[in-house]
Amino acid sequence: QSSLLECMEEKQVTVDGITYKLNIPFLIVATQNPIEYEGTYPLPEAQLDKFIMHITMGYPTHSDELVILEKHGTHPAIDDISPVCTGEDVSRWIEVTKTIFVNESIKDYLVSIVEQTRKNDKLYLGSSPRGSLGLLKTSKALALIRGRDYVIPHDIKEMVTLVLAHRIILTPEARMHGENAFDILNEILKKIPTPEVE
């Protein structure tokens, strides 16, 4: 886990005493088992908070799984992969995303959502300010992907569970009653009035 922290914090990795600077941009992807296996340990909250999003893949569809069976062992899947953009393209899009406009009422809405995670009785731990920053960045990126140069409330709503679910910790009572982070975040969204933006 120390090498994971090193690349996240210092943008470098050390292997056998040799330090390598990472090229910018770089992406960290971590996989997580759905169930705790012996010998694996969950990441502490401080490390989880550094990941901007938590995406659940789920199982493949029946037809997709048939394709997996059909192709398994016939040729390496890596042969089917080709780049769709360069690192420079990604860096340029990151800069463009920074220019996406966010109305003050949208920022207030975003912060209100994150604040409610800190006040909710079903949550032992709410989101840190990193959650607010992650929600802002991903909502701007979503707006850009959708062809807009401004964020709308729906962008925030769409990103909430992806950005905040791994940052909050439920109380033992909430877990005992079968609650989950997604349900609680959706409850929070329903309680906070959506701003009207022109």
C-alpha positions in Angstrom: 0.0 0.0 0.0 3.0 2.4 0.5 3.8 2.3 -3.2 0.1 3.1 -4.0 0.4 6.2 -1.7 3.7 7.2 -3.2 2.4 7.3 -6.8 -0.8 9.1 -5.7 1.0 11.7 -3.5 4.4 12.1 -5.1 3.7 11.1 -8.7 6.6 8.6 -8.6 7.2 5.0 -7.8 10.2 3.3 -6.1 11.1 -0.2 -7.1 14.2 -1.9 -5.6 15.5 1.4 -4.3 15.2 3.2 -7.7 12.7 6.0 -8.0 10.9 6.5 -11.3 8.9 9.7 -12.1 5.5 9.0 -13.6 4.5 10.6 -16.9 1.7 13.1 -16.7 -1.1 12.3 -17.2 -1.2 9.0 -15.4 -4.2 7.0 -14.2 -4.4 4.7 -11.2 -6.9 1.8 -11.4 -7.3 -0.5 -8.4 -9.5 -3.5 -8.4 -11.4 -4.7 -5.3 -12.9 -8.1 -4.5 -16.6 -8.0 -3.8 -16.0 -10.1 -0.7 -13.1 -9.9 1.7 -10.8 -12.8 1.0 -8.2 -14.2 3.5 -4.9 -12.4 3.0 -6.5 -9.3 1.5 -7.1 -6.1 3.4 -9.4 -3.3 2.7 -7.8 0.1 2.0 -8.0 2.6 4.8 -10.5 5.5 4.4 -7.6 7.9 3.9 -6.5 6.0 0.8 -10.0 5.4 -0.5 -10.6 9.1 -0.3 -7.8 9.7 -2.8 -9.6 7.8 -5.6 -11.9 10.2 -7.4 -14.5 7.5 -8.3 -15.6 4.0 -7.4 -17.1 2.2 -10.3 -18.9 -1.2 -10.0 -18.7 -3.3 -13.1 -21.1 -6.0 -12.2 -21.4 -9.3 -14.0 -21.4 -9.6 -17.8 -24.7 -10.3 -19.6 -25.5 -13.8 -20.7 -24.5 -13.0 -24.3 -21.3 -11.2 -23.3 -20.3 -14.2 -21.2 -20.8 -16.5 -24.1 -18.5 -14.2 -26.2 -15.9 -14.5 -23.3 -16.2 -18.3 -23.5 -15.9 -18.3 -27.3 -12.8 -16.1 -27.4 -11.0 -17.5 -24.3 -7.7 -19.0 -25.3 -8.1 -18.3 -29.1 -6.0 -15.2 -29.2 -4.8 -12.6 -26.6 -7.4 -10.0 -26.0 -4.6 -7.4 -25.8 -4.3 -7.8 -29.6 -7.8 -6.2 -30.0 -6.8 -3.1 -28.1 -5.5 0.1 -29.9 -5.1 3.6 -28.6 -7.9 6.0 -29.1 -6.0 9.1 -28.0 -2.6 10.2 -26.8 -1.4 11.4 -23.4 -1.2 14.9 -24.9 -4.9 14.6 -26.0 -5.8 13.7 -22.4 -3.8 16.6 -21.0 -5.5 19.0 -23.4 -9.0 17.7 -22.4 -8.1 18.1 -18.7 -7.3 21.7 -19.4 -10.5 22.3 -21.3 -12.5 20.7 -18.5 -11.1 23.4 -16.1 -12.8 26.0 -18.2 -16.3 24.6 -17.8 -18.6 27.1 -16.1 -20.2 26.3 -12.7 -22.9 28.6 -11.5 -22.7 29.6 -7.8 -26.1 28.0 -7.1 -24.7 24.7 -8.5 -21.6 24.9 -6.3 -23.9 25.6 -3.3 -26.0 22.5 -4.3 -22.9 20.4 -4.5 -21.5 21.5 -1.1 -25.0 21.0 0.4 -25.0 17.4 -0.7 -21.6 16.7 0.7 -22.4 18.5 4.0 -25.5 16.3 4.4 -23.2 13.2 4.3 -21.6 14.6 7.5 -24.9 15.3 9.2 -26.8 12.1 8.3 -27.7 9.9 11.3 -27.1 6.7 9.2 -23.5 7.7 8.5 -20.6 7.2 10.9 -18.3 9.2 8.6 -19.3 11.6 5.9 -17.3 12.8 2.8 -14.2 14.9 3.2 -13.7 18.1 1.1 -12.0 15.8 -1.5 -15.4 14.5 -2.2 -16.6 18.0 -3.1 -13.6 18.5 -5.3 -14.1 15.2 -7.0 -17.8 15.9 -7.6 -16.9 19.2 -9.1 -14.2 17.8 -11.4 -16.3 14.9 -12.6 -19.4 17.0 -13.1 -17.4 19.4 -15.3 -16.0 16.4 -17.3 -19.5 15.0 -17.7 -20.8 18.4 -19.0 -17.9 18.5 -21.5 -18.6 14.9 -22.7 -22.3 15.9 -23.2 -21.2 18.9 -25.3 -21.8 21.7 -22.8 -19.5 24.4 -21.5 -21.5 24.6 -18.2 -22.6 22.2 -15.5 -26.3 21.5 -14.8 -27.8 20.0 -11.6 -28.3 16.7 -13.4 -24.5 16.4 -13.9 -24.0 16.6 -10.1 -26.8 14.1 -9.5 -25.4 11.6 -12.0 -21.9 11.7 -10.4 -22.9 11.7 -6.7 -22.9 7.9 -6.0 -19.8 7.3 -8.2 -17.8 10.0 -6.4 -19.1 9.8 -2.8 -20.2 6.2 -2.1 -16.7 5.0 -1.3 -16.0 8.0 0.9 -18.8 7.5 3.4 -19.0 4.9 6.2 -22.4 3.7 7.4 -23.2 3.2 11.1 -23.3 -0.4 12.4 -27.1 0.1 12.9 -27.6 1.2 9.3 -25.6 -1.8 8.0 -27.6 -4.1 10.3 -30.8 -2.8 8.8 -29.6 -3.5 5.2 -28.9 0.1 4.3 -26.2 0.9 1.7 -24.2 3.9 0.6 -26.1 4.3 -2.6 -29.6 4.3 -0.9 -28.4 6.9 1.6 -26.9 9.2 -1.0 -30.1 8.9 -3.1 -32.1 9.8 0.1 -29.9 12.9 0.5 -30.5 13.9 -3.1 -34.2 13.7 -2.7 -34.1 16.0 0.4 -32.0 18.8 -1.1 -33.9 21.2 -3.5 -32.5 21.1 -7.0 -31.5 24.6 -8.0 -33.1 26.2 -11.1 -30.4 27.4 -13.5 -31.0 29.4 -16.6 
